[in-house]
Amino acid sequence: MRQLTIYLTDPLTGEGIANAILSGLYVRQAINMSTSPELASENWQRLYQLYFEPDLDAGFQIKSFRKFSFINKLLIWLMNRNKPLAEQITYTFAGLIPYKKLLP
């Protein structure tokens, strides 16, 4: 199995405590379901790919869009005119909705 680069820091907010706590739970699960250190490492990589990678990748995509100032201005303009969209974006940045649900 290929070695993963494990990245747990939120790409948009820089926050990392929530993912650090969750990763500890998944590491424990990987160890409990394994019969050797090598298998534990493989199981952790699978759990990371399943539970962390999709949302972190979506966060990186969103971050890449936001580097353009017109995107930020457009987003604010849209949020001012669409309350459900504004709530969804707010909940996403608060960590209540995964980034992957914000993207089409």
Secondary structure as GFF3:
##gff-version 3
##sequence-region A 1 104
A	DSSP	alpha_helix	17	32	.	.	.	ID=ss1
A	DSSP	alpha_helix	37	51	.	.	.	ID=ss2
A	DSSP	alpha_helix	53	66	.	.	.	ID=ss3
A	DSSP	alpha_helix	69	81	.	.	.	ID=ss4
A	DSSP	alpha_helix	83	93	.	.	.	ID=ss5
A	DSSP	three_ten_helix	99	101	.	.	.	ID=ss6
###
